[in-house]
Amino acid sequence: MPDTLAISRVNDFVVRFANTNGSGSASANELFARAVLRMGVPVAARNIFPSNIQGLPTWYEVRVCEAGYLGARGGTDLVVAMNPQTFAKDQAGLEPGGYLIYDSTRPVQKSQFREDITVLGAPLGAICNKEYNDPRERQLFKNIMYIGVLAAVLEMDTGEIDTLIGRQFAGKERLIEANVRAFHLGRDWAIENLPCPIGLCVRRADAVGGRIFIDGNSATALGAVFGGATVCAWYPITPSTSIADAFSAYCARFRIDPETGKKRYAIIQTEDELASSGMVIGAAWNGARAFAPTSGPGISLMQEFLGLAYFAEIPAVIMDVQRGGPSTGMPTRTQQSDILLAAYASHGDTKHVLLFPEGPAEAFEFSALSFDLADRLQTPVLLMLDLDIGMNHRLCAPLRWDDDRVYDRGKVMTAADLDAGKDFGRYLDVDGDGIPYRTYPGTHPRKGSYFTRGTTRDRYARYTEEGGPYVDNMERLLKKFETAKDLVPGPVITLASIPSRYGVIYFGSTSPAMDEAADLLEADGHALDRMRVRAFPFNRDVDAFLRAHEAVFVVEQNRDAQLRTLIITECGVNPAKLTPVLHFDGTPITARFIAAAIAARLGEAAKQSERAVA
């Protein structure tokens, strides 16, 4: 292939590692991402792994981008192809002029390679067979060895990788020495035998700043600790399990009584998700801050208890790390497909508060906020994450907390209030905001009541099946939902550089790709105002944004345009005004996909306008 066709870029490319599940490659691949970060170049890393048994294909993609785009771009510039099963597929995803690194221990016919890419073979298996006797060592050190090859062809700073290996195996000198040796075996071989460097290069920069590299589930768990949570009830389900694991680890550090050494928290693995939601409701009714991490199938099982918490008005926090559905679906793939399920969970007329963080920093912030909102509103709050946010490391602003912050426990009557003669009706709205007062169990030996009903009742919690009190109660719950509009995070609006008739609405993990897509569209002459929705019920700014634009694109990662449906239902907008842009194959949405989809629709609209004028 002529050299002029080869991709040539500095600090701006996509590397994809193709491995097999269970091969121990994940830590080596993450080592590469962290080494680039330590050289001052932003990265976005995504682990794509199977839900089934060991030996199936797995991929790890690293977006290297000094400009700071952290969403999936689309396309690959360099593939480290260590899995013969996916060899053809991995090549197919390469950009013309891209690079392929593979294990050349076993000969591969030239006809199996694309003619428009640069192929770099390294006999990694042969080197490992020569250097190591143990089969497992051969596999593990082969992973470190291809990182050495990569470091050579990309001209990376080897000192950073040596340092990271030392930190990874701190206190285990033998493992440090063995891994450093394997890394340099691969690097030295590449320098002697391959055309180093290639057109892609990592050069030291200063574009990371003070940002941190953390996965969304860990940030969410830490937010729960800072938000005052002391109870976690959960049932294991991908991709939410690591929230419970991280919460347990953080509680072991921060929820231990310094004087007695006793645990000041409870983490219960239940028999199923219905039980976990019931425990959360029971703990919250008793005054604790409690939550359950889960995913879509778990939300399905929790429906009955979510309805109870909504109608009985008990705080509860549910953290939904969304995955591909329906049914078992794709447990290790990402989607935004639980929006309608969560918004209207349970039978009868219910509406739940949803929060949509865009990444780890907001996952931390919104996790803590969800407990304040649940207490203030006396209702379930669902934190809507997804696998792309939850299980992948993201570069984000440092997590921040105000030590002077006071938890919002909402309207709680004390024994002194009751002794003072305040009128207590468990379902009595005295302030006009739809939110009644409550008392904690044991508040007063005689006065007041913490009795809670999941059946129809009057304002003083007295059982009734009369239509009037029921309607009164249901309308008050709607008033409370209106109050929530001023309490939840408002949307983030970004105006185009020039006035635009068009807008785009998006949320959650779509945000990083949308940021880049907007720049791609503007460079192509298409300017759009953007609005990132951060919560449901929709802030009144959402209505204003819809009114201000002739047409609005709604970008989301599901088949049925669920956010669009929610907007149409709740905002009363003409469906023709909202154009869906949908991506739901289980992989993260890419900037190129968004830009191409919107550009195509804008182009068609322009043609229709020209025909109408003609």
C-alpha positions as CSV (number, residue, x, y, z in Angstrom):
1,M,0.0,0.0,0.0
2,P,1.4,3.4,-0.9
3,D,2.6,5.4,2.2
4,T,0.5,8.4,1.1
5,L,-2.7,6.4,2.0
6,A,-1.7,5.7,5.6
7,I,-3.5,7.7,8.3
8,S,-1.2,10.2,9.9
9,R,-2.5,11.9,13.1
10,V,-1.1,13.0,16.4
11,N,-3.2,12.6,19.6
12,D,-6.3,12.0,17.6
13,F,-7.3,8.4,16.7
14,V,-9.2,5.4,17.8
15,V,-7.6,2.1,18.9
16,R,-9.6,-1.1,19.3
17,F,-8.3,-4.2,21.0
18,A,-9.9,-7.5,19.9
19,N,-9.5,-10.3,22.5
20,T,-11.3,-13.2,24.0
21,N,-13.3,-13.1,27.2
22,G,-11.3,-14.5,30.1
23,S,-7.9,-14.0,28.5
24,G,-6.8,-11.4,31.1
25,S,-6.6,-8.7,28.5
26,A,-8.8,-6.1,30.2
27,S,-6.1,-4.9,32.7
28,A,-3.5,-4.6,29.9
29,N,-5.9,-2.6,27.7
30,E,-6.8,-0.3,30.5
31,L,-3.0,0.1,31.2
32,F,-2.7,1.6,27.7
33,A,-5.6,4.0,28.2
34,R,-4.1,5.2,31.6
35,A,-0.7,5.6,30.1
36,V,-2.0,7.9,27.4
37,L,-3.8,9.9,30.1
38,R,-0.6,10.2,32.1
39,M,1.0,11.7,29.0
40,G,-1.6,14.5,29.2
41,V,-3.9,13.4,26.4
42,P,-7.6,12.8,27.0
43,V,-9.0,9.4,26.3
44,A,-12.4,7.7,26.4
45,A,-12.4,4.0,27.0
46,R,-15.2,1.5,26.4
47,N,-15.2,-2.2,27.3
48,I,-17.4,-4.3,25.0
49,F,-17.8,-7.8,26.5
50,P,-20.1,-10.8,26.2
51,S,-22.6,-12.0,28.8
52,N,-21.9,-15.7,28.1
53,I,-19.0,-18.1,28.9
54,Q,-15.3,-17.6,28.7
55,G,-13.8,-17.6,25.2
56,L,-16.2,-15.4,23.4
57,P,-15.1,-12.2,21.6
58,T,-14.5,-9.1,23.6
59,W,-13.3,-5.6,22.6
60,Y,-11.8,-2.6,24.3
61,E,-11.9,0.7,22.5
62,V,-9.8,3.7,23.3
63,R,-10.6,7.1,21.8
64,V,-7.4,9.2,22.0
65,C,-8.4,12.9,21.5
66,E,-6.4,15.9,22.5
67,A,-9.3,18.1,21.4
68,G,-11.3,16.5,24.2
69,Y,-14.2,14.7,22.4
70,L,-15.1,11.8,24.7
71,G,-18.0,10.2,22.9
72,A,-17.7,7.3,20.6
73,R,-16.6,8.6,17.2
74,G,-17.3,5.7,14.8
75,G,-14.7,3.9,12.9
76,T,-11.3,2.6,14.0
77,D,-7.8,3.8,13.1
78,L,-5.7,1.0,14.6
79,V,-6.7,-2.6,15.6
80,V,-4.7,-4.8,17.9
81,A,-6.2,-8.1,16.6
82,M,-5.6,-10.9,19.1
83,N,-8.7,-12.9,18.3
84,P,-8.7,-15.0,15.1
85,Q,-12.5,-15.5,15.4
86,T,-13.1,-11.8,14.7
87,F,-10.2,-11.1,12.4
88,A,-12.3,-10.3,9.4
89,K,-14.8,-8.2,11.3
90,D,-12.0,-6.2,13.0
91,Q,-10.4,-5.4,9.7
92,A,-13.8,-4.4,8.3
93,G,-14.2,-1.7,10.9
94,L,-10.8,0.0,10.1
95,E,-10.7,3.3,8.3
96,P,-9.0,3.2,4.9
97,G,-5.3,3.9,5.6
98,G,-5.6,2.4,9.1
99,Y,-3.3,0.0,10.9
100,L,-3.6,-3.7,11.9
101,I,-1.3,-5.3,14.5
102,Y,-1.7,-9.1,14.8
103,D,0.1,-12.1,16.2
104,S,2.1,-13.4,13.3
105,T,3.3,-16.6,15.0
106,R,1.0,-18.6,12.7
107,P,1.2,-17.5,9.0
108,V,-1.7,-15.6,7.6
109,Q,-2.3,-15.6,3.9
110,K,-1.9,-12.2,2.3
111,S,-5.4,-12.5,0.7
112,Q,-6.9,-12.2,4.2
113,F,-5.7,-8.7,4.6
114,R,-7.3,-5.6,3.2
115,E,-5.2,-3.9,0.6
116,D,-5.9,-0.4,1.9
117,I,-4.4,-0.8,5.4
118,T,-1.0,-1.2,6.9
119,V,-0.4,-4.6,8.4
120,L,2.1,-5.1,11.2
121,G,2.8,-8.6,12.3
122,A,4.6,-9.5,15.6
123,P,5.3,-13.1,16.6
124,L,4.0,-12.6,20.1
125,G,3.0,-16.2,20.7
126,A,6.4,-17.4,19.6
127,I,8.2,-15.0,21.9
128,C,6.0,-16.0,24.8
129,N,6.5,-19.7,24.1
130,K,10.3,-19.1,24.2
131,E,10.3,-17.0,27.3
132,Y,7.7,-18.7,29.5
133,N,6.8,-22.3,30.4
134,D,3.5,-21.8,32.2
135,P,0.5,-21.7,29.8
136,R,-1.3,-19.0,31.9
137,E,1.8,-16.9,32.0
138,R,2.2,-17.1,28.3
139,Q,-1.3,-15.7,27.8
140,L,-1.1,-13.0,30.4
141,F,2.4,-11.7,29.4
142,K,1.4,-11.8,25.8
143,N,-1.2,-9.1,26.7
144,I,1.5,-6.9,28.2
145,M,3.8,-7.7,25.3
146,Y,1.4,-6.2,22.7
147,I,1.2,-3.1,24.8
148,G,4.9,-2.9,24.4
149,V,4.6,-3.2,20.6
150,L,1.9,-0.5,20.6
151,A,4.1,1.8,22.7
152,A,6.9,1.4,20.2
153,V,4.9,2.1,17.1
154,L,3.1,5.1,18.7
155,E,6.3,6.6,20.2
156,M,4.8,6.5,23.7
157,D,6.7,7.4,26.9
158,T,7.7,4.0,28.4
159,G,8.4,5.5,31.7
160,E,4.7,6.1,32.3
161,I,3.9,2.5,31.6
162,D,6.6,1.3,33.9
163,T,5.2,3.5,36.6
164,L,1.7,2.2,36.1
165,I,2.8,-1.4,36.2
166,G,4.6,-0.6,39.5
167,R,1.4,0.9,40.9
168,Q,-0.8,-2.0,39.7
169,F,1.3,-4.6,41.4
170,A,2.5,-2.5,44.4
171,G,4.1,-4.7,47.0
172,K,4.6,-7.6,44.6
173,E,8.1,-7.1,43.3
174,R,8.2,-10.3,41.4
175,L,5.1,-9.4,39.4
176,I,6.4,-5.9,38.8
177,E,9.6,-7.2,37.4
178,A,7.9,-9.9,35.3
179,N,5.4,-7.5,33.7
180,V,8.0,-4.8,33.0
181,R,10.2,-7.4,31.3
182,A,7.3,-8.6,29.2
183,F,6.4,-5.0,28.2
184,H,10.0,-4.3,27.1
185,L,10.3,-7.6,25.3
186,G,7.4,-6.5,23.0
187,R,8.7,-3.0,22.7
188,D,12.3,-4.0,21.9
189,W,11.1,-6.5,19.3
190,A,9.0,-3.9,17.6
191,I,11.7,-1.3,17.5
192,E,14.1,-3.7,15.9
193,N,11.6,-5.3,13.4
194,L,8.7,-2.8,12.6
195,P,8.7,0.6,11.0
196,C,8.6,2.7,14.1
197,P,6.9,5.1,14.4
198,I,3.8,4.7,12.2
199,G,1.6,7.6,11.1
200,L,-0.3,7.6,14.4
201,C,1.5,9.1,17.4
202,V,0.9,9.9,21.1
203,R,2.9,13.0,22.1
204,R,2.9,14.6,25.5
205,A,0.3,17.3,26.0
206,D,-1.4,19.2,28.7
207,A,-5.1,18.6,27.9
208,V,-6.2,16.5,30.8
209,G,-5.9,19.1,33.5
210,G,-7.3,18.2,36.9
211,R,-9.9,15.8,35.6
212,I,-10.2,12.3,37.0
213,F,-10.8,8.9,35.4
214,I,-13.6,7.0,37.0
215,D,-16.5,4.7,36.1
216,G,-20.1,5.9,36.6
217,N,-21.1,3.1,39.0
218,S,-18.3,3.9,41.4
219,A,-19.2,7.6,41.2
220,T,-22.8,6.7,41.9
221,A,-22.0,4.6,44.9
222,L,-19.8,7.4,46.3
223,G,-22.7,9.9,45.7
224,A,-24.9,7.6,47.8
225,V,-22.5,7.7,50.7
226,F,-22.2,11.5,50.5
227,G,-26.0,11.7,50.1
228,G,-26.5,10.0,53.5
229,A,-27.5,6.5,52.4
230,T,-27.1,3.9,55.0
231,V,-29.1,1.0,53.5
232,C,-28.6,-0.8,50.2
233,A,-30.8,-3.7,49.3
234,W,-30.0,-5.4,46.0
235,Y,-30.1,-8.4,43.8
236,P,-27.1,-9.1,41.5
237,I,-27.8,-8.0,37.9
238,T,-25.5,-6.8,35.1
239,P,-24.7,-3.9,34.7
240,S,-25.6,-2.6,38.2
241,T,-23.8,-5.0,40.5
242,S,-20.7,-2.9,40.8
243,I,-22.7,-0.1,42.5
244,A,-23.4,-2.4,45.4
245,D,-19.8,-3.6,45.4
246,A,-18.5,0.0,45.4
247,F,-21.0,1.1,48.1
248,S,-19.8,-1.7,50.3
249,A,-16.2,-0.8,49.9
250,Y,-16.9,2.9,50.6
251,C,-19.0,2.1,53.6
252,A,-16.2,0.0,55.0
253,R,-14.1,3.2,55.0
254,F,-16.7,5.9,55.8
255,R,-19.6,4.2,57.7
256,I,-17.7,2.6,60.6
257,D,-18.2,4.1,64.1
258,P,-14.8,5.4,65.1
259,E,-15.4,4.6,68.8
260,T,-17.0,1.2,68.7
261,G,-15.8,-0.1,65.3
262,K,-19.4,-1.1,64.5
263,K,-20.9,-0.8,61.1
264,R,-23.3,2.1,60.7
265,Y,-24.8,0.7,57.5
266,A,-26.7,-2.3,56.2
267,I,-26.2,-4.0,52.8
268,I,-28.6,-6.9,52.1
269,Q,-28.5,-9.2,49.1
270,T,-32.1,-10.2,48.6
271,E,-33.8,-13.1,46.9
272,D,-35.0,-10.9,44.0
273,E,-35.5,-7.3,43.0
274,L,-39.1,-7.2,44.3
275,A,-37.7,-8.0,47.8
276,S,-34.9,-5.4,47.4
277,S,-37.4,-2.6,46.6
278,G,-39.6,-3.7,49.5
279,M,-36.6,-3.5,51.9
280,V,-35.7,0.0,50.6
281,I,-39.3,1.2,51.2
282,G,-39.4,-0.3,54.7
283,A,-36.1,1.3,55.6
284,A,-37.0,4.7,54.1
285,W,-40.4,4.6,55.9
286,N,-38.5,4.2,59.1
287,G,-36.3,7.3,58.4
288,A,-33.2,5.8,56.8
289,R,-31.9,6.8,53.4
290,A,-32.1,3.7,51.3
291,F,-31.6,2.6,47.7
292,A,-31.6,-0.4,45.3
293,P,-29.3,-0.6,42.3
294,T,-30.8,-2.7,39.4
295,S,-31.4,-2.8,35.7
296,G,-34.4,-3.1,33.4
297,P,-35.5,-6.6,34.4
298,G,-35.3,-5.5,38.0
299,I,-37.5,-2.5,37.4
300,S,-40.1,-4.8,35.9
301,L,-40.2,-6.9,39.1
302,M,-40.3,-3.8,41.3
303,Q,-43.5,-2.4,39.7
304,E,-45.8,-3.4,42.6
305,F,-43.7,-1.8,45.3
306,L,-43.0,1.3,43.2
307,G,-46.7,1.8,43.1
308,L,-47.0,1.3,46.8
309,A,-44.3,3.9,47.5
310,Y,-45.9,6.4,45.1
311,F,-49.4,6.0,46.6
312,A,-48.4,5.6,50.2
313,E,-45.8,8.5,49.7
314,I,-42.7,6.9,51.0
315,P,-39.2,8.0,49.8
316,A,-37.2,5.5,47.8
317,V,-34.2,5.7,45.5
318,I,-33.8,3.2,42.6
319,M,-30.7,3.3,40.5
320,D,-31.4,1.8,37.0
321,V,-28.3,1.0,35.0
322,Q,-30.0,0.4,31.7
323,R,-29.1,-2.4,29.3
324,G,-30.4,-4.0,26.1
325,G,-33.9,-5.4,26.4
326,P,-36.6,-6.6,26.4
327,S,-36.5,-9.8,28.5
328,T,-32.9,-10.9,29.1
329,G,-32.0,-9.0,26.0
330,M,-28.4,-8.0,25.8
331,P,-27.2,-7.9,29.4
332,T,-23.8,-6.5,28.5
333,R,-24.8,-3.9,25.9
334,T,-26.0,-0.4,26.5
335,Q,-29.4,1.2,25.7
336,Q,-31.7,4.0,27.0
337,S,-34.7,1.8,26.8
338,D,-36.3,1.9,30.3
339,I,-37.6,5.5,30.1
340,L,-41.3,4.8,29.8
341,L,-41.1,1.8,32.1
342,A,-39.6,3.9,34.8
343,A,-41.6,7.1,34.3
344,Y,-45.0,5.3,34.7
345,A,-43.9,2.2,36.7
346,S,-46.8,0.3,38.3
347,H,-50.5,-0.1,37.6
348,G,-52.9,2.7,37.9
349,D,-52.0,6.4,37.4
350,T,-48.4,6.8,38.5
351,K,-45.7,9.3,37.6
352,H,-42.1,9.0,38.9
353,V,-39.3,11.4,39.2
354,L,-36.3,10.5,36.9
355,L,-32.8,11.9,36.8
356,F,-30.6,11.6,33.7
357,P,-26.9,12.1,34.5
358,E,-24.5,12.4,31.5
359,G,-21.5,10.8,33.0
360,P,-19.7,10.0,36.3
361,A,-19.6,13.6,37.7
362,E,-23.3,14.0,37.4
363,A,-23.9,10.4,38.5
364,F,-22.2,11.4,41.8
365,E,-24.1,14.7,42.0
366,F,-27.5,13.3,41.1
367,S,-27.0,10.2,43.2
368,A,-26.7,12.4,46.3
369,L,-29.5,14.7,45.1
370,S,-31.9,11.8,44.6
371,F,-32.1,11.2,48.4
372,D,-32.9,14.8,49.0
373,L,-35.6,14.8,46.3
374,A,-37.1,11.5,47.6
375,D,-37.4,12.9,51.1
376,R,-38.6,16.3,50.0
377,L,-41.2,14.8,47.6
378,Q,-42.0,11.6,49.7
379,T,-41.9,9.5,46.5
380,P,-39.6,7.2,44.5
381,V,-36.8,8.8,42.6
382,L,-35.1,6.8,39.8
383,L,-31.6,7.5,38.8
384,M,-31.4,6.6,35.1
385,L,-27.9,5.5,34.2
386,D,-26.9,3.0,31.5
387,L,-24.1,0.5,30.9
388,D,-22.0,3.0,28.9
389,I,-21.9,5.4,31.8
390,G,-21.9,2.8,34.6
391,M,-19.3,0.3,33.6
392,N,-16.9,2.4,31.5
393,H,-14.2,4.7,32.8
394,R,-14.8,8.4,31.8
395,L,-12.6,11.4,32.1
396,C,-14.6,14.0,34.1
397,A,-14.3,16.9,36.4
398,P,-13.3,16.1,40.0
399,L,-16.3,15.1,42.2
400,R,-17.2,18.0,44.4
401,W,-19.1,18.2,47.7
402,D,-20.0,21.2,49.9
403,D,-19.2,20.2,53.5
404,D,-21.7,22.9,54.6
405,R,-24.5,21.2,52.7
406,V,-27.5,20.1,54.9
407,Y,-29.6,17.2,53.9
408,D,-33.2,18.1,52.9
409,R,-35.4,15.7,54.9
410,G,-38.6,17.4,53.7
411,K,-41.7,17.9,55.8
412,V,-41.2,16.0,59.0
413,M,-43.3,16.8,62.1
414,T,-41.5,16.4,65.5
415,A,-42.8,15.5,68.9
416,A,-42.6,19.2,69.8
417,D,-44.7,20.1,66.8
418,L,-47.4,17.7,67.9
419,D,-47.3,18.9,71.5
420,A,-47.7,22.4,70.2
421,G,-51.0,21.3,68.7
422,K,-50.2,21.4,65.0
423,D,-52.8,19.6,62.9
424,F,-51.3,16.4,61.6
425,G,-53.0,14.7,58.7
426,R,-50.7,12.2,56.9
427,Y,-52.2,13.1,53.6
428,L,-53.1,16.7,54.3
429,D,-51.7,19.4,52.1
430,V,-51.3,22.5,54.2
431,D,-48.9,24.4,52.0
432,G,-50.5,24.1,48.6
433,D,-47.5,22.2,47.1
434,G,-49.1,18.8,47.1
435,I,-46.7,17.5,49.8
436,P,-48.1,16.5,53.2
437,Y,-46.2,16.2,56.5
438,R,-45.0,12.9,57.8
439,T,-43.7,11.6,61.1
440,Y,-41.0,9.0,61.8
441,P,-42.1,5.9,63.7
442,G,-41.9,6.5,67.5
443,T,-42.0,10.2,67.2
444,H,-44.6,10.6,69.9
445,P,-46.1,8.1,72.4
446,R,-49.7,9.4,72.0
447,K,-50.1,12.2,69.4
448,G,-49.8,12.0,65.7
449,S,-49.5,9.0,63.6
450,Y,-47.0,7.3,61.3
451,F,-49.7,5.0,59.9
452,T,-49.3,4.7,56.2
453,R,-51.8,3.4,53.7
454,G,-51.4,1.8,50.3
455,T,-55.2,1.8,49.9
456,T,-57.6,4.7,49.4
457,R,-57.9,7.0,52.3
458,D,-58.9,10.5,53.3
459,R,-56.5,13.3,54.3
460,Y,-56.1,11.9,57.8
461,A,-55.2,8.4,56.5
462,R,-58.6,7.0,57.4
463,Y,-59.7,4.2,55.1
464,T,-62.4,5.1,52.6
465,E,-63.6,3.9,49.2
466,E,-65.5,7.1,48.5
467,G,-64.8,8.6,45.1
468,G,-64.4,12.2,46.4
469,P,-61.5,11.6,48.8
470,Y,-59.8,9.3,46.1
471,V,-60.0,12.0,43.5
472,D,-58.8,14.6,46.0
473,N,-55.8,12.5,46.8
474,M,-54.9,11.7,43.1
475,E,-55.1,15.3,42.2
476,R,-52.9,16.3,45.1
477,L,-50.3,13.8,43.9
478,L,-50.3,15.6,40.5
479,K,-49.8,18.9,42.3
480,K,-46.8,17.4,44.0
481,F,-45.5,16.3,40.6
482,E,-45.8,19.9,39.4
483,T,-43.9,21.0,42.5
484,A,-41.1,18.6,41.4
485,K,-40.6,20.6,38.2
486,D,-38.9,23.4,40.2
487,L,-36.8,21.0,42.3
488,V,-35.2,18.7,39.7
489,P,-32.2,19.7,37.6
490,G,-33.2,21.9,34.7
491,P,-32.0,21.2,31.1
492,V,-28.7,22.4,29.8
493,I,-29.2,24.6,26.6
494,T,-26.4,25.4,24.2
495,L,-27.2,27.8,21.4
496,A,-25.7,27.6,18.0
497,S,-23.2,30.2,16.8
498,I,-25.9,31.6,14.5
499,P,-29.7,31.7,15.1
500,S,-31.3,28.4,14.1
501,R,-34.8,27.3,13.4
502,Y,-33.8,23.7,14.4
503,G,-33.2,22.2,17.8
504,V,-32.0,18.9,19.1
505,I,-32.9,17.2,22.4
506,Y,-30.9,14.4,24.0
507,F,-30.0,13.1,27.4
508,G,-27.6,10.8,29.4
509,S,-24.8,9.0,27.8
510,T,-25.7,10.4,24.3
511,S,-24.2,13.7,25.5
512,P,-20.5,13.3,24.6
513,A,-21.2,12.0,21.1
514,M,-23.8,14.8,20.6
515,D,-21.2,17.5,21.5
516,E,-18.9,16.3,18.7
517,A,-21.8,15.7,16.3
518,A,-22.9,19.3,16.7
519,D,-19.5,20.5,15.7
520,L,-19.5,18.2,12.7
521,L,-22.9,19.5,11.6
522,E,-21.9,23.1,12.1
523,A,-18.8,22.6,10.0
524,D,-21.1,21.2,7.3
525,G,-23.3,24.3,7.4
526,H,-26.0,23.0,9.8
527,A,-26.5,24.9,13.0
528,L,-28.7,23.6,15.7
529,D,-29.5,24.7,19.2
530,R,-29.1,21.9,21.7
531,M,-30.9,21.0,24.9
532,R,-29.8,18.2,27.2
533,V,-32.7,17.1,29.3
534,R,-31.6,16.1,32.9
535,A,-34.8,15.2,34.6
536,F,-38.5,14.2,34.4
537,P,-40.9,15.9,35.1
538,F,-39.6,18.3,32.5
539,N,-38.6,21.7,33.6
540,R,-40.6,24.6,32.1
541,D,-37.6,25.5,30.0
542,V,-38.3,22.3,27.9
543,D,-41.7,23.8,26.8
544,A,-40.0,27.1,25.9
545,F,-37.3,25.3,23.9
546,L,-40.0,23.4,21.9
547,R,-42.0,26.5,21.2
548,A,-38.9,28.4,20.1
549,H,-38.0,26.0,17.2
550,E,-39.7,25.1,14.0
551,A,-38.5,21.4,14.2
552,V,-36.7,19.5,16.9
553,F,-34.6,16.3,16.6
554,V,-34.8,13.9,19.6
555,V,-31.7,11.7,19.8
556,E,-31.9,8.6,21.9
557,Q,-30.7,5.0,22.2
558,N,-33.8,2.9,21.9
559,R,-36.1,1.6,19.1
560,D,-39.4,3.2,20.1
561,A,-38.4,6.9,20.6
562,Q,-39.3,6.7,24.3
563,L,-38.1,10.2,25.3
564,R,-39.9,11.6,22.3
565,T,-43.1,9.8,23.4
566,L,-42.7,11.2,26.9
567,I,-42.3,14.7,25.5
568,I,-45.4,14.4,23.3
569,T,-47.5,13.0,26.2
570,E,-46.3,15.5,28.9
571,C,-45.8,18.7,26.8
572,G,-48.7,18.3,24.4
573,V,-46.4,19.0,21.4
574,N,-47.4,18.1,17.9
575,P,-45.7,14.8,17.1
576,A,-44.8,16.1,13.6
577,K,-42.5,18.6,15.2
578,L,-40.3,16.0,16.8
579,T,-38.0,13.9,14.5
580,P,-36.6,10.8,16.1
581,V,-32.9,9.9,15.7
582,L,-32.7,6.4,17.0
583,H,-29.7,4.1,17.7
584,F,-30.3,0.8,19.5
585,D,-27.9,-2.0,18.4
586,G,-26.4,-2.1,21.9
587,T,-23.2,-0.2,21.1
588,P,-22.7,3.4,22.2
589,I,-24.2,6.0,19.8
590,T,-21.5,7.7,17.8
591,A,-20.9,11.3,16.7
592,R,-20.8,10.2,13.1
593,F,-24.1,8.4,13.3
594,I,-25.8,11.4,14.8
595,A,-24.3,13.9,12.4
596,A,-25.2,11.8,9.3
597,A,-28.7,11.1,10.5
598,I,-29.5,14.8,11.2
599,A,-27.7,16.0,8.0
600,A,-29.7,13.6,5.9
601,R,-33.0,14.8,7.3
602,L,-32.1,18.4,7.0
603,G,-31.0,17.8,3.4
604,E,-34.3,16.2,2.6
605,A,-36.2,19.0,4.3
606,A,-34.3,21.5,2.1
607,K,-35.2,19.6,-1.0
608,Q,-38.9,19.5,-0.1
609,S,-38.8,23.3,0.5
610,E,-37.2,23.9,-2.9
611,R,-39.8,21.7,-4.6
612,A,-42.6,23.6,-2.8
613,V,-41.2,27.0,-3.9
614,A,-40.8,25.7,-7.5
